[in-house]
Amino acid sequence: MKCTKCGKEEILPFRCAYCNQYFCSAHRLPEQHDCPAIHLARSPVETSIVESRAGRERS
């Protein structure tokens, strides 16, 4: 099976619990493969911190 992010062939790929896609060891974490469901992996506190930082960067 191939890594969804880089296409590397993997004998034992990692399946993301949030987006259900398969990845190599380099892209197994949600942050490493730009997971579209990363908001599910973050705690509510972490999400509010990220959103507040993004709001400051836009200003």
CHARMM internal coordinates of N, CA and C (Angstrom, degrees):
IC EDIT
DIST 1 N 1 CA 1.4462
DIST 1 CA 1 C 1.5326
ANGL 1 N 1 CA 1 C 108.40
DIST 1 C 2 N 1.3252
ANGL 1 CA 1 C 2 N 116.15
DIHE 1 N 1 CA 1 C 2 N 145.80
DIST 2 N 2 CA 1.4590
ANGL 1 C 2 N 2 CA 120.67
DIHE 1 CA 1 C 2 N 2 CA -177.20
DIST 2 CA 2 C 1.5245
ANGL 2 N 2 CA 2 C 111.69
DIHE 1 C 2 N 2 CA 2 C -100.78
DIST 2 C 3 N 1.3332
ANGL 2 CA 2 C 3 N 114.69
DIHE 2 N 2 CA 2 C 3 N 149.23
DIST 3 N 3 CA 1.4589
ANGL 2 C 3 N 3 CA 122.32
DIHE 2 CA 2 C 3 N 3 CA 174.58
DIST 3 CA 3 C 1.5308
ANGL 3 N 3 CA 3 C 108.16
DIHE 2 C 3 N 3 CA 3 C -65.46
DIST 3 C 4 N 1.3066
ANGL 3 CA 3 C 4 N 116.75
DIHE 3 N 3 CA 3 C 4 N 130.81
DIST 4 N 4 CA 1.4628
ANGL 3 C 4 N 4 CA 121.70
DIHE 3 CA 3 C 4 N 4 CA 179.74
DIST 4 CA 4 C 1.5242
ANGL 4 N 4 CA 4 C 111.53
DIHE 3 C 4 N 4 CA 4 C -65.05
DIST 4 C 5 N 1.3263
ANGL 4 CA 4 C 5 N 118.14
DIHE 4 N 4 CA 4 C 5 N -31.56
DIST 5 N 5 CA 1.4680
ANGL 4 C 5 N 5 CA 122.33
DIHE 4 CA 4 C 5 N 5 CA -176.65
DIST 5 CA 5 C 1.5288
ANGL 5 N 5 CA 5 C 112.28
DIHE 4 C 5 N 5 CA 5 C -79.46
DIST 5 C 6 N 1.3404
ANGL 5 CA 5 C 6 N 117.29
DIHE 5 N 5 CA 5 C 6 N -51.81
DIST 6 N 6 CA 1.4706
ANGL 5 C 6 N 6 CA 120.01
DIHE 5 CA 5 C 6 N 6 CA -172.66
DIST 6 CA 6 C 1.5233
ANGL 6 N 6 CA 6 C 114.45
DIHE 5 C 6 N 6 CA 6 C -112.37
DIST 6 C 7 N 1.3233
ANGL 6 CA 6 C 7 N 117.69
DIHE 6 N 6 CA 6 C 7 N -12.42
DIST 7 N 7 CA 1.4516
ANGL 6 C 7 N 7 CA 120.89
DIHE 6 CA 6 C 7 N 7 CA 178.91
DIST 7 CA 7 C 1.5185
ANGL 7 N 7 CA 7 C 115.08
DIHE 6 C 7 N 7 CA 7 C 83.84
DIST 7 C 8 N 1.3304
ANGL 7 CA 7 C 8 N 117.15
DIHE 7 N 7 CA 7 C 8 N 4.39
DIST 8 N 8 CA 1.4672
ANGL 7 C 8 N 8 CA 120.99
DIHE 7 CA 7 C 8 N 8 CA 179.43
DIST 8 CA 8 C 1.5301
ANGL 8 N 8 CA 8 C 109.44
DIHE 7 C 8 N 8 CA 8 C -65.75
DIST 8 C 9 N 1.3293
ANGL 8 CA 8 C 9 N 115.40
DIHE 8 N 8 CA 8 C 9 N 134.30
DIST 9 N 9 CA 1.4596
ANGL 8 C 9 N 9 CA 121.37
DIHE 8 CA 8 C 9 N 9 CA 178.12
DIST 9 CA 9 C 1.5283
ANGL 9 N 9 CA 9 C 109.07
DIHE 8 C 9 N 9 CA 9 C -72.20
DIST 9 C 10 N 1.3302
ANGL 9 CA 9 C 10 N 117.13
DIHE 9 N 9 CA 9 C 10 N 128.23
DIST 10 N 10 CA 1.4561
ANGL 9 C 10 N 10 CA 122.90
DIHE 9 CA 9 C 10 N 10 CA -178.83
DIST 10 CA 10 C 1.5230
ANGL 10 N 10 CA 10 C 110.08
DIHE 9 C 10 N 10 CA 10 C -125.06
DIST 10 C 11 N 1.3250
ANGL 10 CA 10 C 11 N 116.34
DIHE 10 N 10 CA 10 C 11 N 134.10
DIST 11 N 11 CA 1.4579
ANGL 10 C 11 N 11 CA 120.86
DIHE 10 CA 10 C 11 N 11 CA 175.88
DIST 11 CA 11 C 1.5293
ANGL 11 N 11 CA 11 C 109.58
DIHE 10 C 11 N 11 CA 11 C -75.06
DIST 11 C 12 N 1.3410
ANGL 11 CA 11 C 12 N 115.81
DIHE 11 N 11 CA 11 C 12 N -43.05
DIST 12 N 12 CA 1.4641
ANGL 11 C 12 N 12 CA 121.72
DIHE 11 CA 11 C 12 N 12 CA 178.12
DIST 12 CA 12 C 1.5277
ANGL 12 N 12 CA 12 C 109.29
DIHE 11 C 12 N 12 CA 12 C -124.22
DIST 12 C 13 N 1.3176
ANGL 12 CA 12 C 13 N 117.85
DIHE 12 N 12 CA 12 C 13 N 82.31
DIST 13 N 13 CA 1.4661
ANGL 12 C 13 N 13 CA 120.07
DIHE 12 CA 12 C 13 N 13 CA -178.58
DIST 13 CA 13 C 1.5321
ANGL 13 N 13 CA 13 C 111.46
DIHE 12 C 13 N 13 CA 13 C -73.40
DIST 13 C 14 N 1.3122
ANGL 13 CA 13 C 14 N 115.47
DIHE 13 N 13 CA 13 C 14 N 159.63
DIST 14 N 14 CA 1.4592
ANGL 13 C 14 N 14 CA 122.47
DIHE 13 CA 13 C 14 N 14 CA 175.67
DIST 14 CA 14 C 1.5273
ANGL 14 N 14 CA 14 C 107.92
DIHE 13 C 14 N 14 CA 14 C -95.02
DIST 14 C 15 N 1.3250
ANGL 14 CA 14 C 15 N 117.07
DIHE 14 N 14 CA 14 C 15 N 135.02
DIST 15 N 15 CA 1.4609
ANGL 14 C 15 N 15 CA 120.82
DIHE 14 CA 14 C 15 N 15 CA 176.49
DIST 15 CA 15 C 1.5186
ANGL 15 N 15 CA 15 C 108.08
DIHE 14 C 15 N 15 CA 15 C -101.93
DIST 15 C 16 N 1.3111
ANGL 15 CA 15 C 16 N 116.20
DIHE 15 N 15 CA 15 C 16 N 127.39
DIST 16 N 16 CA 1.4587
ANGL 15 C 16 N 16 CA 121.79
DIHE 15 CA 15 C 16 N 16 CA 178.60
DIST 16 CA 16 C 1.5298
ANGL 16 N 16 CA 16 C 108.77
DIHE 15 C 16 N 16 CA 16 C -72.30
DIST 16 C 17 N 1.3197
ANGL 16 CA 16 C 17 N 116.17
DIHE 16 N 16 CA 16 C 17 N 128.27
DIST 17 N 17 CA 1.4633
ANGL 16 C 17 N 17 CA 121.15
DIHE 16 CA 16 C 17 N 17 CA -179.42
DIST 17 CA 17 C 1.5225
ANGL 17 N 17 CA 17 C 112.65
DIHE 16 C 17 N 17 CA 17 C -71.09
DIST 17 C 18 N 1.3241
ANGL 17 CA 17 C 18 N 117.09
DIHE 17 N 17 CA 17 C 18 N -14.23
DIST 18 N 18 CA 1.4632
ANGL 17 C 18 N 18 CA 120.87
DIHE 17 CA 17 C 18 N 18 CA -175.67
DIST 18 CA 18 C 1.5269
ANGL 18 N 18 CA 18 C 112.81
DIHE 17 C 18 N 18 CA 18 C -98.33
DIST 18 C 19 N 1.3379
ANGL 18 CA 18 C 19 N 117.48
DIHE 18 N 18 CA 18 C 19 N -42.64
DIST 19 N 19 CA 1.4716
ANGL 18 C 19 N 19 CA 120.08
DIHE 18 CA 18 C 19 N 19 CA -178.73
DIST 19 CA 19 C 1.5304
ANGL 19 N 19 CA 19 C 112.49
DIHE 18 C 19 N 19 CA 19 C -109.27
DIST 19 C 20 N 1.3416
ANGL 19 CA 19 C 20 N 117.29
DIHE 19 N 19 CA 19 C 20 N -6.93
DIST 20 N 20 CA 1.4685
ANGL 19 C 20 N 20 CA 123.82
DIHE 19 CA 19 C 20 N 20 CA 177.75
DIST 20 CA 20 C 1.5230
ANGL 20 N 20 CA 20 C 114.57
DIHE 19 C 20 N 20 CA 20 C 62.35
DIST 20 C 21 N 1.3247
ANGL 20 CA 20 C 21 N 117.90
DIHE 20 N 20 CA 20 C 21 N 23.84
DIST 21 N 21 CA 1.4557
ANGL 20 C 21 N 21 CA 121.45
DIHE 20 CA 20 C 21 N 21 CA 175.39
DIST 21 CA 21 C 1.5291
ANGL 21 N 21 CA 21 C 108.52
DIHE 20 C 21 N 21 CA 21 C -99.34
DIST 21 C 22 N 1.3333
ANGL 21 CA 21 C 22 N 116.46
DIHE 21 N 21 CA 21 C 22 N 165.13
DIST 22 N 22 CA 1.4568
ANGL 21 C 22 N 22 CA 121.82
DIHE 21 CA 21 C 22 N 22 CA -176.35
DIST 22 CA 22 C 1.5225
ANGL 22 N 22 CA 22 C 111.45
DIHE 21 C 22 N 22 CA 22 C -105.62
DIST 22 C 23 N 1.3681
ANGL 22 CA 22 C 23 N 115.32
DIHE 22 N 22 CA 22 C 23 N 141.69
DIST 23 N 23 CA 1.4553
ANGL 22 C 23 N 23 CA 121.12
DIHE 22 CA 22 C 23 N 23 CA -174.87
DIST 23 CA 23 C 1.5230
ANGL 23 N 23 CA 23 C 111.74
DIHE 22 C 23 N 23 CA 23 C -141.36
DIST 23 C 24 N 1.3375
ANGL 23 CA 23 C 24 N 114.60
DIHE 23 N 23 CA 23 C 24 N 158.36
DIST 24 N 24 CA 1.4612
ANGL 23 C 24 N 24 CA 121.57
DIHE 23 CA 23 C 24 N 24 CA 174.13
DIST 24 CA 24 C 1.5298
ANGL 24 N 24 CA 24 C 108.28
DIHE 23 C 24 N 24 CA 24 C -78.11
DIST 24 C 25 N 1.3254
ANGL 24 CA 24 C 25 N 117.12
DIHE 24 N 24 CA 24 C 25 N 175.83
DIST 25 N 25 CA 1.4621
ANGL 24 C 25 N 25 CA 120.43
DIHE 24 CA 24 C 25 N 25 CA -178.19
DIST 25 CA 25 C 1.5241
ANGL 25 N 25 CA 25 C 112.42
DIHE 24 C 25 N 25 CA 25 C -63.28
DIST 25 C 26 N 1.3244
ANGL 25 CA 25 C 26 N 118.01
DIHE 25 N 25 CA 25 C 26 N -29.13
DIST 26 N 26 CA 1.4635
ANGL 25 C 26 N 26 CA 121.29
DIHE 25 CA 25 C 26 N 26 CA -179.65
DIST 26 CA 26 C 1.5307
ANGL 26 N 26 CA 26 C 112.23
DIHE 25 C 26 N 26 CA 26 C -72.89
DIST 26 C 27 N 1.3205
ANGL 26 CA 26 C 27 N 117.78
DIHE 26 N 26 CA 26 C 27 N -23.75
DIST 27 N 27 CA 1.4661
ANGL 26 C 27 N 27 CA 121.54
DIHE 26 CA 26 C 27 N 27 CA -176.04
DIST 27 CA 27 C 1.5261
ANGL 27 N 27 CA 27 C 113.03
DIHE 26 C 27 N 27 CA 27 C -119.23
DIST 27 C 28 N 1.3316
ANGL 27 CA 27 C 28 N 118.09
DIHE 27 N 27 CA 27 C 28 N 20.20
DIST 28 N 28 CA 1.4585
ANGL 27 C 28 N 28 CA 121.06
DIHE 27 CA 27 C 28 N 28 CA -173.22
DIST 28 CA 28 C 1.5289
ANGL 28 N 28 CA 28 C 114.52
DIHE 27 C 28 N 28 CA 28 C -71.83
DIST 28 C 29 N 1.3304
ANGL 28 CA 28 C 29 N 118.41
DIHE 28 N 28 CA 28 C 29 N -27.35
DIST 29 N 29 CA 1.4595
ANGL 28 C 29 N 29 CA 120.99
DIHE 28 CA 28 C 29 N 29 CA -179.23
DIST 29 CA 29 C 1.5295
ANGL 29 N 29 CA 29 C 111.23
DIHE 28 C 29 N 29 CA 29 C -85.04
DIST 29 C 30 N 1.3321
ANGL 29 CA 29 C 30 N 117.67
DIHE 29 N 29 CA 29 C 30 N 146.51
DIST 30 N 30 CA 1.4688
ANGL 29 C 30 N 30 CA 120.29
DIHE 29 CA 29 C 30 N 30 CA -178.79
DIST 30 CA 30 C 1.5289
ANGL 30 N 30 CA 30 C 113.54
DIHE 29 C 30 N 30 CA 30 C -53.10
DIST 30 C 31 N 1.3263
ANGL 30 CA 30 C 31 N 117.27
DIHE 30 N 30 CA 30 C 31 N -39.07
DIST 31 N 31 CA 1.4628
ANGL 30 C 31 N 31 CA 121.09
DIHE 30 CA 30 C 31 N 31 CA -179.93
DIST 31 CA 31 C 1.5247
ANGL 31 N 31 CA 31 C 112.03
DIHE 30 C 31 N 31 CA 31 C -66.68
DIST 31 C 32 N 1.3214
ANGL 31 CA 31 C 32 N 117.03
DIHE 31 N 31 CA 31 C 32 N -27.24
DIST 32 N 32 CA 1.4612
ANGL 31 C 32 N 32 CA 121.53
DIHE 31 CA 31 C 32 N 32 CA -175.77
DIST 32 CA 32 C 1.5252
ANGL 32 N 32 CA 32 C 113.03
DIHE 31 C 32 N 32 CA 32 C -84.05
DIST 32 C 33 N 1.3145
ANGL 32 CA 32 C 33 N 117.84
DIHE 32 N 32 CA 32 C 33 N -18.07
DIST 33 N 33 CA 1.4681
ANGL 32 C 33 N 33 CA 118.64
DIHE 32 CA 32 C 33 N 33 CA -179.88
DIST 33 CA 33 C 1.5256
ANGL 33 N 33 CA 33 C 112.64
DIHE 32 C 33 N 33 CA 33 C -120.12
DIST 33 C 34 N 1.3341
ANGL 33 CA 33 C 34 N 116.29
DIHE 33 N 33 CA 33 C 34 N 20.21
DIST 34 N 34 CA 1.4730
ANGL 33 C 34 N 34 CA 120.89
DIHE 33 CA 33 C 34 N 34 CA 178.52
DIST 34 CA 34 C 1.5293
ANGL 34 N 34 CA 34 C 110.96
DIHE 33 C 34 N 34 CA 34 C 51.04
DIST 34 C 35 N 1.3085
ANGL 34 CA 34 C 35 N 114.81
DIHE 34 N 34 CA 34 C 35 N 50.96
DIST 35 N 35 CA 1.4644
ANGL 34 C 35 N 35 CA 121.82
DIHE 34 CA 34 C 35 N 35 CA -176.44
DIST 35 CA 35 C 1.5299
ANGL 35 N 35 CA 35 C 111.09
DIHE 34 C 35 N 35 CA 35 C -56.02
DIST 35 C 36 N 1.3377
ANGL 35 CA 35 C 36 N 116.91
DIHE 35 N 35 CA 35 C 36 N 126.25
DIST 36 N 36 CA 1.4650
ANGL 35 C 36 N 36 CA 119.39
DIHE 35 CA 35 C 36 N 36 CA 178.77
DIST 36 CA 36 C 1.5287
ANGL 36 N 36 CA 36 C 112.32
DIHE 35 C 36 N 36 CA 36 C -68.32
DIST 36 C 37 N 1.3226
ANGL 36 CA 36 C 37 N 117.38
DIHE 36 N 36 CA 36 C 37 N -17.13
DIST 37 N 37 CA 1.4602
ANGL 36 C 37 N 37 CA 121.88
DIHE 36 CA 36 C 37 N 37 CA -179.89
DIST 37 CA 37 C 1.5260
ANGL 37 N 37 CA 37 C 111.18
DIHE 36 C 37 N 37 CA 37 C -108.65
DIST 37 C 38 N 1.3329
ANGL 37 CA 37 C 38 N 117.67
DIHE 37 N 37 CA 37 C 38 N 26.62
DIST 38 N 38 CA 1.4641
ANGL 37 C 38 N 38 CA 121.18
DIHE 37 CA 37 C 38 N 38 CA -175.87
DIST 38 CA 38 C 1.5279
ANGL 38 N 38 CA 38 C 111.92
DIHE 37 C 38 N 38 CA 38 C -61.25
DIST 38 C 39 N 1.3192
ANGL 38 CA 38 C 39 N 117.55
DIHE 38 N 38 CA 38 C 39 N -26.59
DIST 39 N 39 CA 1.4655
ANGL 38 C 39 N 39 CA 119.94
DIHE 38 CA 38 C 39 N 39 CA 178.23
DIST 39 CA 39 C 1.5305
ANGL 39 N 39 CA 39 C 111.42
DIHE 38 C 39 N 39 CA 39 C -60.11
DIST 39 C 40 N 1.3200
ANGL 39 CA 39 C 40 N 117.93
DIHE 39 N 39 CA 39 C 40 N -25.35
DIST 40 N 40 CA 1.4614
ANGL 39 C 40 N 40 CA 121.46
DIHE 39 CA 39 C 40 N 40 CA 177.05
DIST 40 CA 40 C 1.5242
ANGL 40 N 40 CA 40 C 111.51
DIHE 39 C 40 N 40 CA 40 C -75.10
DIST 40 C 41 N 1.3319
ANGL 40 CA 40 C 41 N 116.57
DIHE 40 N 40 CA 40 C 41 N -25.19
DIST 41 N 41 CA 1.4571
ANGL 40 C 41 N 41 CA 121.58
DIHE 40 CA 40 C 41 N 41 CA -178.41
DIST 41 CA 41 C 1.5229
ANGL 41 N 41 CA 41 C 111.67
DIHE 40 C 41 N 41 CA 41 C -83.98
DIST 41 C 42 N 1.3178
ANGL 41 CA 41 C 42 N 117.07
DIHE 41 N 41 CA 41 C 42 N -20.29
DIST 42 N 42 CA 1.4598
ANGL 41 C 42 N 42 CA 121.30
DIHE 41 CA 41 C 42 N 42 CA -177.29
DIST 42 CA 42 C 1.5259
ANGL 42 N 42 CA 42 C 110.82
DIHE 41 C 42 N 42 CA 42 C -90.32
DIST 42 C 43 N 1.3245
ANGL 42 CA 42 C 43 N 114.38
DIHE 42 N 42 CA 42 C 43 N 147.33
DIST 43 N 43 CA 1.4571
ANGL 42 C 43 N 43 CA 119.44
DIHE 42 CA 42 C 43 N 43 CA 174.44
DIST 43 CA 43 C 1.5255
ANGL 43 N 43 CA 43 C 108.82
DIHE 42 C 43 N 43 CA 43 C -75.24
DIST 43 C 44 N 1.3204
ANGL 43 CA 43 C 44 N 118.69
DIHE 43 N 43 CA 43 C 44 N 160.48
DIST 44 N 44 CA 1.4661
ANGL 43 C 44 N 44 CA 120.45
DIHE 43 CA 43 C 44 N 44 CA 178.42
DIST 44 CA 44 C 1.5289
ANGL 44 N 44 CA 44 C 112.83
DIHE 43 C 44 N 44 CA 44 C -58.20
DIST 44 C 45 N 1.3252
ANGL 44 CA 44 C 45 N 117.73
DIHE 44 N 44 CA 44 C 45 N -36.89
DIST 45 N 45 CA 1.4671
ANGL 44 C 45 N 45 CA 121.26
DIHE 44 CA 44 C 45 N 45 CA 179.22
DIST 45 CA 45 C 1.5222
ANGL 45 N 45 CA 45 C 110.06
DIHE 44 C 45 N 45 CA 45 C -66.06
DIST 45 C 46 N 1.3237
ANGL 45 CA 45 C 46 N 116.86
DIHE 45 N 45 CA 45 C 46 N -46.20
DIST 46 N 46 CA 1.4622
ANGL 45 C 46 N 46 CA 120.61
DIHE 45 CA 45 C 46 N 46 CA 179.59
DIST 46 CA 46 C 1.5269
ANGL 46 N 46 CA 46 C 110.98
DIHE 45 C 46 N 46 CA 46 C -62.48
DIST 46 C 47 N 1.3170
ANGL 46 CA 46 C 47 N 117.26
DIHE 46 N 46 CA 46 C 47 N -40.24
DIST 47 N 47 CA 1.4596
ANGL 46 C 47 N 47 CA 121.40
DIHE 46 CA 46 C 47 N 47 CA 178.93
DIST 47 CA 47 C 1.5235
ANGL 47 N 47 CA 47 C 110.88
DIHE 46 C 47 N 47 CA 47 C -61.53
DIST 47 C 48 N 1.3307
ANGL 47 CA 47 C 48 N 117.56
DIHE 47 N 47 CA 47 C 48 N -43.34
DIST 48 N 48 CA 1.4668
ANGL 47 C 48 N 48 CA 119.81
DIHE 47 CA 47 C 48 N 48 CA -179.67
DIST 48 CA 48 C 1.5205
ANGL 48 N 48 CA 48 C 111.24
DIHE 47 C 48 N 48 CA 48 C -66.98
DIST 48 C 49 N 1.3316
ANGL 48 CA 48 C 49 N 118.48
DIHE 48 N 48 CA 48 C 49 N -35.24
DIST 49 N 49 CA 1.4673
ANGL 48 C 49 N 49 CA 121.75
DIHE 48 CA 48 C 49 N 49 CA 177.34
DIST 49 CA 49 C 1.5208
ANGL 49 N 49 CA 49 C 109.96
DIHE 48 C 49 N 49 CA 49 C -65.36
DIST 49 C 50 N 1.3191
ANGL 49 CA 49 C 50 N 117.26
DIHE 49 N 49 CA 49 C 50 N -46.99
DIST 50 N 50 CA 1.4659
ANGL 49 C 50 N 50 CA 121.56
DIHE 49 CA 49 C 50 N 50 CA -179.79
DIST 50 CA 50 C 1.5250
ANGL 50 N 50 CA 50 C 110.29
DIHE 49 C 50 N 50 CA 50 C -61.55
DIST 50 C 51 N 1.3249
ANGL 50 CA 50 C 51 N 117.14
DIHE 50 N 50 CA 50 C 51 N -43.83
DIST 51 N 51 CA 1.4642
ANGL 50 C 51 N 51 CA 120.59
DIHE 50 CA 50 C 51 N 51 CA -179.70
DIST 51 CA 51 C 1.5232
ANGL 51 N 51 CA 51 C 112.05
DIHE 50 C 51 N 51 CA 51 C -65.88
DIST 51 C 52 N 1.3387
ANGL 51 CA 51 C 52 N 117.61
DIHE 51 N 51 CA 51 C 52 N -38.57
DIST 52 N 52 CA 1.4641
ANGL 51 C 52 N 52 CA 119.49
DIHE 51 CA 51 C 52 N 52 CA 179.51
DIST 52 CA 52 C 1.5234
ANGL 52 N 52 CA 52 C 110.78
DIHE 51 C 52 N 52 CA 52 C -68.78
DIST 52 C 53 N 1.3152
ANGL 52 CA 52 C 53 N 117.79
DIHE 52 N 52 CA 52 C 53 N -36.64
DIST 53 N 53 CA 1.4712
ANGL 52 C 53 N 53 CA 120.73
DIHE 52 CA 52 C 53 N 53 CA 176.72
DIST 53 CA 53 C 1.5230
ANGL 53 N 53 CA 53 C 110.73
DIHE 52 C 53 N 53 CA 53 C -66.04
DIST 53 C 54 N 1.3080
ANGL 53 CA 53 C 54 N 116.53
DIHE 53 N 53 CA 53 C 54 N -39.94
DIST 54 N 54 CA 1.4646
ANGL 53 C 54 N 54 CA 120.40
DIHE 53 CA 53 C 54 N 54 CA 179.28
DIST 54 CA 54 C 1.5235
ANGL 54 N 54 CA 54 C 110.18
DIHE 53 C 54 N 54 CA 54 C -64.89
DIST 54 C 55 N 1.3285
ANGL 54 CA 54 C 55 N 117.45
DIHE 54 N 54 CA 54 C 55 N -37.43
DIST 55 N 55 CA 1.4549
ANGL 54 C 55 N 55 CA 121.42
DIHE 54 CA 54 C 55 N 55 CA 178.21
DIST 55 CA 55 C 1.5153
ANGL 55 N 55 CA 55 C 112.06
DIHE 54 C 55 N 55 CA 55 C -65.38
DIST 55 C 56 N 1.3323
ANGL 55 CA 55 C 56 N 117.36
DIHE 55 N 55 CA 55 C 56 N -37.54
DIST 56 N 56 CA 1.4699
ANGL 55 C 56 N 56 CA 121.29
DIHE 55 CA 55 C 56 N 56 CA 178.13
DIST 56 CA 56 C 1.5150
ANGL 56 N 56 CA 56 C 111.43
DIHE 55 C 56 N 56 CA 56 C -69.36
DIST 56 C 57 N 1.3280
ANGL 56 CA 56 C 57 N 117.31
DIHE 56 N 56 CA 56 C 57 N -34.76
DIST 57 N 57 CA 1.4671
ANGL 56 C 57 N 57 CA 120.77
DIHE 56 CA 56 C 57 N 57 CA -179.45
DIST 57 CA 57 C 1.5199
ANGL 57 N 57 CA 57 C 111.14
DIHE 56 C 57 N 57 CA 57 C -69.38
DIST 57 C 58 N 1.3222
ANGL 57 CA 57 C 58 N 117.30
DIHE 57 N 57 CA 57 C 58 N -31.03
DIST 58 N 58 CA 1.4673
ANGL 57 C 58 N 58 CA 121.13
DIHE 57 CA 57 C 58 N 58 CA 179.69
DIST 58 CA 58 C 1.5258
ANGL 58 N 58 CA 58 C 111.83
DIHE 57 C 58 N 58 CA 58 C -73.39
DIST 58 C 59 N 1.3267
ANGL 58 CA 58 C 59 N 116.64
DIHE 58 N 58 CA 58 C 59 N -26.52
DIST 59 N 59 CA 1.4772
ANGL 58 C 59 N 59 CA 120.99
DIHE 58 CA 58 C 59 N 59 CA -176.94
DIST 59 CA 59 C 1.5029
ANGL 59 N 59 CA 59 C 112.65
DIHE 58 C 59 N 59 CA 59 C -74.18
END
COOR INIT
IC SEED 1 N 1 CA 1 C
IC BUILD
